[in-house]
Amino acid sequence: MSDKIFSTHPLHPKVTAELQSLGKLVVASAPTAEAIVAESADASIIVVRAPIPPEIFATQPRLRAAVRHGAGLDMIPLDAASAAGVLVANVPGVNAVTVAEHCIWSALALLRRYPAVRTDLRAAGWAVARSHSDHGRELSGRSLGIIGMGNVGQALFRIAHFGFGMKVLAVTSRPEALAEGARAATLQQVLSQSDVVVLACPLTAKTRGLIGPAELARMQPGSILVNVARGPVVDEAALVEALRSGAMGGAVLDVFDEQPLPHSHPYLSMRNVILTPHMAGITEESMLRMGQGVVGETRRILAGDKPLNFCNPDAWTRYQARFV
């Protein structure tokens, strides 16, 4: 009996072909909890691009591993996986430059007032749209604050510092590992001294609600907040108020408390906000790289080996008791 490989989403065509050579590939009809639970039955591997209900791990005896198509592990209940002896692997770093480019592109667009230009060019005409350029600002030479110096933070530093001559302040747990040209700073220093602040940290108990009313009040007038981390890192109600008051220049938001973003959300009517549907790390190239990482981990696990990026090593003993 061939191994069933279940994916919560469609994958890159080349990745699809490679996984089909390793087993029977099944793609969820919808990335919902109900579909994932029902359609992943008897799977050996689950490829994760949507939240996985914790009950899956205790109720599927053939399940060997959940392999994250990307880096963030907040979609996988690690404790439940470990308790059931299910391995968890991820593919870190392969879309870091993709996310970093998104941060630069969107910050540039907001500094040049593109949301207002785009709207007014269509609705009010050439002259009204062009008038926004008088208040546009350049990115080069400004100060960038990065909260979280993992793979994304490091890629962003390289582009910003060496490409745009930006001064970079970083909130990091490993200041000794910072590259030359980046300076370690406290959260308060980053917020008060940066023209652009990028959230690139994982969602943890410590970072949930990290940016609230007091933190937003510390930001420089006209500064921009970019969130490519997770929605709950920011207090949404506080950010809406800060954007409405004009206390800050704007926000670039790729992640939200509720996804998809509700049609009634106040962000959607704001001209000082750039919104994207959780796509900062997705390009054709990054999808291929992430998928190739998934293929590699799937091949290792099905061969009986440990994954290269083993995220819950405490599950190994229970896993061996189930499959060895």
Residue, then its C-alpha position, 0 to 999 in steps of 0.5 A: m500500500s503506497d503512502k498517502i501524502f495529504s496537502t492542505h493546498p495545491l503545490h507548485p507543479k514540479v513539487t506535485a510531480e515529485l510528491q506523486s512519485l513518493g506516494k498518493l498525493v491528495v489535496a484538500s478540497a478546501p483549507t478548512a478544519e472540517a475538510i482537513v480532518a475528513e480528507s487527511a484520514d490514513a495519511s502518512i504525511i500532511v503538508v501544512r499550509a493551513p492550521i491543523p486541528p490538534e485531534i488529527f494527531a491522536t486519531q490517525p494511526r498511519l500519520r508519521a509527520a506534519v511538514r510545514h510548507g514554510a517556516g512558521l509553526d503556529m499552524i501546527p499544535l506541537d504539543a499534540a503532535s509530540a504527544a502522539g509521536v508525530l514528527v514535525a518538520n519545517v522549511p526555514g529560510v527559503n522565502a526570507v528574501t521574498v518577504a524582505e523584498h515585499c517589505i521594501w516594495s511596500a514601504l516604498a509604495l507607502l512612502r510615495r503615497y501610492p494608495a492615494v495616487r492609485t485611487d485619485l488617478r482613477a477617480a479624480g484625475w491626473a492633477v489630483a493624483r500627481s499632487h501627492s508627489d509633493h509629499g512623497r518621501e524617499l526610503s534611502g538613508r532612512s532608519l529601519g527598525i527590525i523586530g526579529m532577526g531571523n532569516v527574514g530580518q537578516a535578508l531585510f538588513r542586507i537589502a536595506h543597508f547595502g541597497f538603500g544605505m539605511k541605518v538599521l536598529a535590531v531587536t534580537s536575542r542574539p546581538e553578538a550575531l548581528a552583521e556589521g552595519a546593524r545595531a542592537a537596540t531595545l524595542q523602545q529605541v527601535l520604535s522611537q528612532s526608526d522611520v520604518v519599523v518591520l515586525a519579523c518575529p514569530l508569534t509566541a506568548k511573549t510577542r502576542g500583543l507586543i505592539g499596543p497603544a503605548e508602543l504605537a505612541r512611541m513611534q515617530p510622527g510619519s513613521i511606517l509600521v510593516n507587519v509580516a510576522r503574524g496579526p496578533v503581534v499587533d493590537e489591531a484596535a490600537l493600530v486602527e486608532a493610531l492610523r485614524s489620528g494621523a499620529m503615524g505615517g501609515a502601515v503595511l499589513d500582510v497578516f491579520d487577527e482574522q484571515p481572510l480579512p472581513h469586508s467590513h474591516p476599517y483597514l479597507s477604507m484607509r488611504n494610509v495603509i497597504l494591505t496584502p492577503h498574507m502573500a509576502g512570502i509567496t512568489e513562483e520562485s519561493m513556492l518552488r523552493m519551499g516545495q522542494g524542501v517539503v519533498g526532501e523532508t518527506r523523502r527522509i521521513l518515509a525512508g525512516d530517517k529523521p527530518l533535517n529540520f526536526c522541530n519536535p525531537d521529543a517525539w522521536t521515542r514515541y515515533q519509533a515505538r509506533f513505526v520501528 
